[in-house]
Amino acid sequence: MTNIVEIAWENFVRTENLAEKKLLLMVSGGVDSLVLLAVAARNFPPETLGALHLNERMGKEEPEQDLAPVRNCCADNNIPFFG
């Protein structure tokens, strides 16, 4: 079943002519970033995706709590991860 997020993703991909491109997604580990990563993983082959963790906690402790979910999602979907 397609949801509103996937419809928005499909429209974005079509509008920006991204269907045949390789994408590097910058993700922070927040809910919105993880949804983006999951939707991309469902709609693109893993060899066309990469994920770069964006640390929004600059100078703050415990960046691992944001990093781990991104790393795990990438591992689960065979997406190259750059931490």
Secondary structure, 3 states (H helix, E strand, C coil): CCCHHHHHHHHHHHHCCCCCCCEEEEECCCHHHHHHHHHHHHHCCHHHEEEEECCCCCCCCCCHHHHHHHHHHHHHCCCCEEC
